[in-house]
């Protein structure tokens, strides 16, 4: 398993942008598909985006398509989530996660960061 640490969260007005980073440690990072999930108070953790080992394949939730972009830099052991045109409903704790497979289900990810708070004001 890899160790993951998220950063880049904060407070932003609706329509603004943030870039989240997830720094990974471990020799097997390149073999992990990476994902971003989020959880708002009182709601279940939901899928946001995922990216394949080499970065050639991505998949985003319908709620963020056209606004968010996931990318990775394996040389830096880092995965990113670029969030544009943020909306109040994007407010949540965002978690970075890794899996040796390919999935959008939280249960399939075996490595998790501690999360970073994103708050979008109206």
Buried (B, 14 or more C-beta within 10 A) or exposed (E): EBEBEBBBBEEBEEEBEBBBBBBBEBEEBBEBBBBBBBBBEEEEBBBBBBBBBEBEEBBBBEBBEEBBBBBBEBEEBBBBBBBBEBBEEBBBBBBBBBBBEEBBEBEBBEBBBEBBEBBBEE
